Amino acid sequence: MAEIWGAAIMVGGGIIAGIGAEKKDKADKAFAKAQSKDEARYSAILSQFEKDQDYYLSQKMRADKKRGLDEFRKFSTVSQFAPGYTNTNAGPVVPQRPDADQLNF
């Protein structure tokens, strides 16, 4: 008779352990889902910041190059060949530099 009670206790303990493991699995899945959403959001914000930063740097390099060309054009002889010529090109507009401190994570 003791063997039957011992077997029943072991089966009951196994069922209780199985229920606990099932609850733990559900909690782990919910945590993993929430974590993947946060990681996706962080990744999207970070990639947008990197894109904005790359655009800013490319426009800044264009503006620096134009400023260098403008300095070089001071010595140009265009005014001798076309006295009324004025350059109306404003050049590249440098956007505001992106600030990592203003990212909303």
C-alpha positions in Angstrom: 0.0 0.0 0.0 2.8 2.4 0.8 4.1 1.8 -2.7 0.9 3.0 -4.2 0.9 6.1 -2.0 4.5 6.8 -2.9 3.7 6.4 -6.6 0.7 8.7 -6.3 2.7 11.4 -4.5 5.4 11.2 -7.2 2.7 11.5 -10.0 1.1 14.4 -8.1 4.4 16.1 -7.7 5.1 15.7 -11.4 1.8 17.3 -12.3 2.4 20.2 -10.0 6.0 20.7 -11.4 4.5 20.5 -14.9 2.0 23.2 -14.2 4.8 25.4 -12.7 7.0 24.9 -15.7 4.1 25.8 -18.0 3.5 29.0 -16.2 7.3 29.8 -16.3 7.3 29.1 -20.1 4.4 31.5 -20.6 6.2 34.2 -18.5 9.4 33.6 -20.4 7.7 34.0 -23.8 5.9 37.2 -22.7 9.2 38.6 -21.5 11.0 37.6 -24.7 8.2 39.2 -26.8 8.4 42.5 -24.8 12.2 42.5 -25.0 12.1 42.0 -28.8 9.6 44.9 -29.2 12.0 47.1 -27.1 15.0 46.0 -29.1 13.2 46.6 -32.4 12.1 50.1 -31.2 15.7 50.9 -30.1 17.1 49.6 -33.3 14.7 51.8 -35.4 15.5 54.9 -33.3 19.3 54.2 -33.5 19.2 53.6 -37.3 17.2 56.8 -37.9 19.8 58.8 -35.8 22.7 57.2 -37.7 20.9 58.1 -41.0 20.4 61.7 -39.9 24.0 61.9 -38.7 25.3 60.6 -42.0 23.2 63.1 -43.9 24.4 66.0 -41.7 28.0 65.0 -42.2 27.6 64.7 -46.0 26.0 68.1 -46.2 28.7 69.6 -44.0 31.4 68.2 -46.2 29.6 69.6 -49.3 29.4 73.0 -47.6 33.1 72.9 -46.6 34.0 71.9 -50.2 31.9 74.8 -51.6 33.6 77.2 -49.2 37.0 76.0 -50.3 35.9 76.5 -54.0 34.6 80.0 -53.2 38.0 80.8 -51.7 39.7 79.5 -54.8 37.3 81.4 -57.1 38.6 84.7 -55.7 41.5 84.2 -58.0 39.2 83.4 -61.0 39.5 85.3 -64.3 35.7 84.9 -65.1 35.3 88.6 -64.3 37.6 89.4 -67.2 35.5 87.3 -69.7 32.1 87.9 -68.3 32.0 91.2 -66.3 28.3 91.0 -65.4 28.4 87.4 -64.2 27.3 86.8 -60.6 27.0 83.4 -59.1 23.5 83.0 -57.7 24.0 79.4 -56.4 23.4 79.5 -52.6 25.2 76.1 -52.2 24.2 73.3 -49.9 22.2 74.0 -46.8 23.6 72.3 -43.8 20.9 71.0 -41.5 21.0 71.1 -37.8 23.3 68.6 -36.3 21.4 65.6 -34.7 21.8 65.4 -31.0 22.0 61.9 -29.4 20.7 63.4 -26.1 17.3 64.1 -27.6 16.6 60.5 -28.6 13.4 59.1 -27.1 14.1 55.5 -26.1 
